[in-house]
Amino acid sequence: MITKAQKKSQIKVITGNAAAAIAAKLARPDVVAAYPITPQTEIIEQISQFHANGEMDCELITVEGENSAMNAVMAASLAGGRVFTATSSWGLVFMYDAILAAAGARAPIVMVNVNRETPGIIAVSSGQQDMISTRDAGWIFLIAEDCQEVLDLVLQAYRLAEDYDIQVPVMVHYDGFYLSYLSEGVDVPFQEDVDQFLSVLKTQPERTKLVPGGKLGCGSHGILLGYLELRHKHVSAMERAKAKFEQIDKEYEEIFGRSYGGLVEEYRMDDADAVLVGSGSMCGTIKAVIDEKRAAGVKVGLLKLRMYRPFPSEAMIKALKGKKAIGVVDRSLCFGFKGGPIYTELKAFETKLGGSKMISFIDGIANTDITKINVATMIDTTCDLAAGKDVREVTWVSYPEAQEEGGL
């Protein structure tokens, strides 16, 4: 993150969940649908408190489950309202059919998902598997590194989702049990500055919405060329979201003084021979270890993924092209493939990376910490690859007993 002089604001020591709740309040939503689930519950608790205190002028719907929450905000969004909801893990799975419907309807919903495992083995633990389970639902995905970025991404998500040229729902992801409960200093902007940032949306053409007595089909059956046309327009809007998000990041910097680089954030990449690719809260630890390695003369850098859907392949290729070795760190699994999900997707563009070699690291699932020691191991292995040594394609960092073939 690049920080410059900015307008007056206030520093508060708050959790990642509180940062999400405050950002939602600052965005002035018309409708919030609320249902608690660990480790997201604090968001809904705080929004409920804001609403009870008269600090948040919205319709707060306390539903009986996550599926109802998504249907409620979808309906409100299609009626022209600004909406917000939040969930995690099994809650995200429970609303899956409504998530698909919301995407197909191009409802510009903003939702926070606090990442938590969702395998068949019940696990109240960290991991990005819930995000991976919905990556092809047609939503835009953004991933935050720290509590400050949680707040900033929620505000940027409204500019992205509601933009007349985009109109696609946005999910803001951050790591549960780490950022959700982590308290740190967050620069909270004042309401008038957020209003200024979001005011651009009022100058755009009015988006299609339900009007009493008017004609608008939602949830209709699509067939043949009509269906293909809608799908193509959806895919095209997702692609346009890349450039739009870059623009939004620059405009955010002009008002609030913070810039993250847009789709991806590069850290000490200019002369790096070896690079780790990561996302979410692991990136803070990776940066700290990179600084230590740099002090020892090791040329290593980090490419942080901020937008995961649409996949920012062009930005990643530009940043990674010509690097000797790339180690991709995944906090989730890609069943049916050896490597992690982000690794397997980036692998598809390997021929465009100018001869860069790639390996996969899986770590940080089921409450295993991505420690400094683990990161140092990943960097050392990636540097070995850069030096031409033979290394395993896939390493389960916290489970050394695992073998690339077979495992258990």
Secondary structure as GFF3:
##gff-version 3
##sequence-region A 1 408
A	DSSP	beta_strand	2	3	.	.	.	ID=ss1
A	DSSP	beta_strand	9	15	.	.	.	ID=ss2
A	DSSP	alpha_helix	16	26	.	.	.	ID=ss3
A	DSSP	beta_strand	31	34	.	.	.	ID=ss4
A	DSSP	alpha_helix	41	52	.	.	.	ID=ss5
A	DSSP	beta_strand	59	62	.	.	.	ID=ss6
A	DSSP	alpha_helix	66	78	.	.	.	ID=ss7
A	DSSP	beta_strand	83	87	.	.	.	ID=ss8
A	DSSP	alpha_helix	90	94	.	.	.	ID=ss9
A	DSSP	alpha_helix	96	104	.	.	.	ID=ss10
A	DSSP	beta_strand	110	115	.	.	.	ID=ss11
A	DSSP	alpha_helix	129	133	.	.	.	ID=ss12
A	DSSP	beta_strand	140	143	.	.	.	ID=ss13
A	DSSP	alpha_helix	147	161	.	.	.	ID=ss14
A	DSSP	beta_strand	170	175	.	.	.	ID=ss15
A	DSSP	beta_strand	183	189	.	.	.	ID=ss16
A	DSSP	alpha_helix	191	198	.	.	.	ID=ss17
A	DSSP	three_ten_helix	199	203	.	.	.	ID=ss18
A	DSSP	alpha_helix	224	256	.	.	.	ID=ss19
A	DSSP	beta_strand	258	259	.	.	.	ID=ss20
A	DSSP	beta_strand	264	267	.	.	.	ID=ss21
A	DSSP	beta_strand	274	278	.	.	.	ID=ss22
A	DSSP	alpha_helix	282	295	.	.	.	ID=ss23
A	DSSP	beta_strand	300	305	.	.	.	ID=ss24
A	DSSP	beta_strand	307	309	.	.	.	ID=ss25
A	DSSP	alpha_helix	313	320	.	.	.	ID=ss26
A	DSSP	beta_strand	325	330	.	.	.	ID=ss27
A	DSSP	alpha_helix	341	347	.	.	.	ID=ss28
A	DSSP	three_ten_helix	350	352	.	.	.	ID=ss29
A	DSSP	beta_strand	357	362	.	.	.	ID=ss30
A	DSSP	alpha_helix	372	386	.	.	.	ID=ss31
A	DSSP	beta_strand	394	396	.	.	.	ID=ss32
###
